[in-house]
């Protein structure tokens, strides 16, 4: 096993063994010098140099050991497992290496499925720009800002090998359970189910890049990670939350969610605040027997809530110096631009819905597209296929704030 493939724990164990060897060496020299001193024999210059070298070596090994132990402690043991990005997986794949490791040749393409996703001189979409340049920058320093993507992480994951997913959606539950006397009939409770089908939908896009990028593994990895994969996730985030189910759109959570309404029996909230509405939405989900586990807001609305102050100008919940993850009423708050300004969606995300991946983010790079060969360009494509099932609409509550 080479050093590159050894885990932090393995390297720490080897370094500790080396330190003990160095320590024993220094200890032996010291014991010998002490015994000779007791007999009146002075320490020679050669012995002093050997002692200094042994002590220096021991200190160097001890420093390395301390660094490895600190790294292992920071990683909590997780440092032994290397997490590779989408782009890194692609450029390290056998398909990429066999097709483009020795340069670009016409008729070559390489694609893989990874499990988890040009230079322009005119304003025209798809412009390849000048084909001969003194310096072609593959990874620009200033990238378009990425927004925080969170909807996929809220929903339970799944896999499918079909073009659609059939599932049973619970649409009603009447609980008549009660105390029963001996010899009497027992009450009947009812469940209502509807058979639903969630079709697998595809999200895809492509763009042109210079052929030199295929020989620049770090640059290709950066393009795949920072723009191509992100472009898929950008659309996926919106589709999972509010796709309308028409055409090739997913049927998202918001169109199926239960509208916000103050439950019967809860009085004194004729004019609820933004914070009140989120708590009432949690109550709605709980009364549907699906306790909420997340709240999705637009960042603007969450900023308004965090900056609310009392009569003395003190923040109600916000802390300008705080670093904790946003929470409200004991549940995590997910600020995302996939949400509509002035609206909120509260629900049991991990229990009430599930996402099924048919094909996770696939990346394909090819020179066989139009006149790519003559233009010294390649086509980089990414796509994924997925389906979304919503098991119980009552598990989600969707509403609007007064500022909508």
Secondary structure, DSSP 8 states (H G I E B T S, - for coil): --GGG--HHHHHHHHHHHHHHHHHHHHHHHHHHHHHHHTT----HHHHHHHHHHHHHHHHHHHHHHHHHHHHHHHTTGGGS----HHHHHHTSHHHHHHHTT---TT-EEEEE-------SSSSTT----S--S---SS-SS--------HHHHSEEEE-SSSEEEEEEEEEEE-------TTS-----EEEEEEEEEE-EEEEEEEEEEGGGGG-HHHHHHHIIIIIHHHHHHHHHHHHHH-B-STT--B-SGGGSEE----TT--S-TT--HHHHHHHHHHHHHHTT----EEEE-HHHHHHHHT-B-TTS-BSS--TT--S--EETTEEEEE-TTS-TTEEEEE-HHHHEEEEEEEEEEEEEES-STTHHHHTEEEEEEEEEEEEEES-GGGEEEEE-TT-
